[in-house]
Amino acid sequence: MKIAVQVYSVRDHINDTETLLKALEEIKKIGYDGVEFAGYFNTDAATIKAKLDEVGLVAVGSHMGLDDFKEDKLAETIEFANTLGLKAVGVGGAPHSTMEEAVNTGDVLGAAEKYAMEKYGMKVYYHNHCEEFVALENGLYPIDVIGDRCSLEIDTYWSFHAGQDNYKLLTEKKDNIVLLHVKDGVDGKPKALGEGNNDLATVVKAAKDIGMEWLIVENDDPVPTGFEDIARSIKYIKGII
């Protein structure tokens, strides 16, 4: 398996195109093979792709807003993703607290995935937090309602924090999972890998068993800085793979 990092983890180092490109250089120096984006800082796709190629990183995913996958913006979104070389693109979250919201979110992403698959063979995914494992009024879970309509990126800390058995979750949904976030934390507060109480060895075992190519490291609240935090995380995850 190869290791990527969600660029959101180092957002404290980025505020424009220049610092985004420098961050990609630093991510590669730290030892990562790929990145997942969460915003492009007004940088065009060709410029980002040129830097990725220069430093030897692969773009494995990107978080965008739900509106970016609606009909009026969909073609632009998918073209940008294709220029980056993405095989999957998605959202970091979207409305899901009612059955109507979950169905709408899933339908928007499902229609976008149909378009992206026909155009480039590209998946469109939904990334979970904890609330997607809280039952709706009809007893269904938002993660299932949305996942019936599009692909999924499972954030394994938020699923763990929601009380899920990650091995069971990942193996049962293996046919619909395109990417995994490998994350740690304590009491809902994200930590560098190995500094929380998530059972990361089980996550890695599940990832191997379902044939995941990439593991994506993320920390929403890095300490003391993003680069220092993701450096500790990659050292830990490489030690247990």
BELWO-V926188 format. One line per field, one symbol per residue. ss: DSSP state (h for helix, s for strand, l for the rest). phi: phi as a letter, one per 40 degrees, with the letter a starting at -180 (. if undefined). Layout:
# BELWO-V926188
ss = ???
phi = ???
This chain:
# BELWO-V926188
ss = lssssshhhhhhhlllhhhhhhhhhhhhhhlllsssslllllllhhhhhhhhhhhllssssssslhhhhlhhhhhhhhhhhhhhlllsssslllllllhhhhhhhhhhhhhhhhhhhhhhllssssslllhhhlslllllshhhhhhlllssssshhhhhhllllhhhhhhhlhhhsssssslsssllsssllllllllhhhhhhhhhhllllssssllllllllhhhhhhhhhhhhhhhl
phi = .bbbbccdcbccbbaaddccccccccdccchccabbcahbffbccccccccdcccgbbcbaacbcdccbcdcbddccccdccccgccaaabciadacbdcccccdccccccccdcccccbgbcbbbbcbcccbbccccgccdccccccbacbbcccccccccgcccccdcccbdcbcbabccbbibfgbcbcdgbbbcccccccccccccgccbbbcabcbcbcbccccccccccccccbc
